[in-house]
Amino acid sequence: MEKEQCTGCEACINICPAGAVSMEEDREGFLYPKVREELCISCGKCLAVCPVSAEQPEDGGQAKVYAAWSLDPGIRWDSTSGGVFTELALAVLERGGAVCGAAYDERHMVRHQIEDTRQGIEKLRQSKYVQSRMGESYQEMGSLLRQGRELLFCGTPCQCGALFSYCGEEGIDTGNLYLADFICRGSNSPKVYRKFLEELEEKYRSPVKRVWFKNKTYGWNRFSTRVEFENGEAFLKDRDHDPYIRGYIEENLYIRPSCAECRFKGFRRRADLTLGDFWGVQLSESMEESDGGTSLVMIHTAKGEKLWEGIAHRLYWTRKEVKEAAAGNQCLYHCAPPGRHRQQFMEDLDRIPVIENIERFLRKNEE
């Protein structure tokens, strides 16, 4: 497999019985596997578990589609869209299960971790616009499934594919595993994200206290990036003024190379459910209420249907069509292509401050 095809899912380091695989960061800040030949026993497990190399599911082109939001206003406000993920997670917890999702660590970088308390679920909420480290979470999730516990995993479509492959290669029964992916636009470079935070810390002369992407201070439709600092100050810019989000959405400057040829678009995915923002829909005559955020929910399997039925009473929801979901979510079917300035941006990543590096290409776009 070519380097550009690697999604950085880390399934290979979890399954290697000899500990011969490690992840190393390239100059763009993305992690790729490196094999220590002196330790490799040529078992082939690292190749077999790779979600890119694995057999892909058929694209049935069908799904049950819903627009929904949580009836709990606190959950809805603290969530990226309508709070459906949190309701799914709480339902699994109530049955003694656990949830694995992306959370910020002590340095505000992102990694997947397992939580089994309501307080822990709060760490897994909200979009995090940087690639998440999986670490040894596959092994930890495998242990829970072997114990017979229910587990909800939420990640990118390729991460869901990797976990499905890992369980298959390890002979783990997936009857209690629920996979929830989301409509993914692409994973951003941790190096770019790290430099962005470091420059904000220098500007505000204080360490970062909290990162909150898609903050709803200005509403869901005009979502914002909010970075809070230990000194009480905050960076708050909406989607049209935050350089980090604009560089991602408008210019595609720092998305992982494999995301430009993602093999998990449409309905070729292992997930039981797909979540997202249901852009363009209005479930209430009140614009203020609608601007609180609406979740897109796509049900692919009987297990996904079971999860949905268990939380429907906690939601305000209505049935929709796939074409309605796709209208505001082009990345359901299509990849975000590399930006025309991506190569130059990455070549200058260690030479020019990252915010300045982003903004010069935003200016070119406006000229």
C-alpha positions, 0 to 999 in steps of 0.5 A: 500500500502506498503511503498516501493511502494510509488513514493513520487508523493505528489498527496495525500497531494494536494487532502486531503480536511482536510489537514491531509496528510503531507510528511516526510523524511525517513533516506534515504532522500525520502519523504513519506506521513504521515496521522494525524489521528485526522484530517482524515475524512476517505474520501478515496481521498488519496487512490483514487488519488494514481497513483500506486493504480489507474487503469493502462492504457493498453499497446498498444506497439505502438508509433510514434517515432522521432529523432530530435533536435532544429534548434536554436543552443542556445536552443540545447546547453542549453538542455539535448539532442536536445531541443525538450522540450523547443520548445514544451514549447514555442509553448504552451506559444505562445498560452497563456498557461503555463508550469509546470516542474522541476526547481532548487530553491534558495538552488539548490534543485529541485521542480516543478513550473509553468512558463509562460514566455520564461525566466521562461522556461529556468529554466525548461530545463535540466535533474535534477538527484534528485527527485523533490518536487511537493508541491502544484503544482497539485492544482495550475495546476488544477486552471489554467485548470479550467480557460481554459488555456493550460498547458504542464506538464513535469515529470516522468511517475509516476508524469504524472499518479498522475496528471491524477488521480488528475484531474479525482478525482477533475473533472477537464477537461483535454482537455487543458492538455498535459502530457510529461514524459521521459524515467526514470531510477529512482529518486535519494535521495534528501539527497544524492544530498544535501550532495554531494553539501555540500561537494563540497561547502566545497572543493571549499570554496564557495557556489554553484551558478549553477548546470548543469547536462549533460553539453556538454563541452565535448559533448553530448555523454560524458556528464558532471556534472558542478557545478559552485561556487560563487567564480568563480571556477567550478567542471566539471567531465564527466560521467566516472569521476563524482562520483555522476553520476557513483554511480547512473548509475553504482551502483544504490546506491540511487534510490528510492525503488519504482523505482525498481518495476516501474509500468509505463514502456513500454507504460503503461503511461498516457503521450501524449509524451515521451522524452529522449536522442536518444542514438546510432543515427546519423542524420548528417555525421558531428560527431561534429553536432551529438554530440550536442544532439539528442532528442527521441520523442515518440508520444502516443496520438492525443494530442501529435501528435498535439503538435508535428505538431506545432513544427516540422518546428522548428526541424531537425527530422527524423522518427524512429522505437520503436526498435531503440529507445529501443536499447539505452534506456533499461529503456524504458521497464526495471527497474534499480534494487537496487545495490548490495551495496545499503543497505550498502551505505544507512546504512553509509549515515550519518556516511561517507562523501557521495563522499567517501561513493560512491567511495568505492563501485566504487572501488569494482566494478573495482576490 
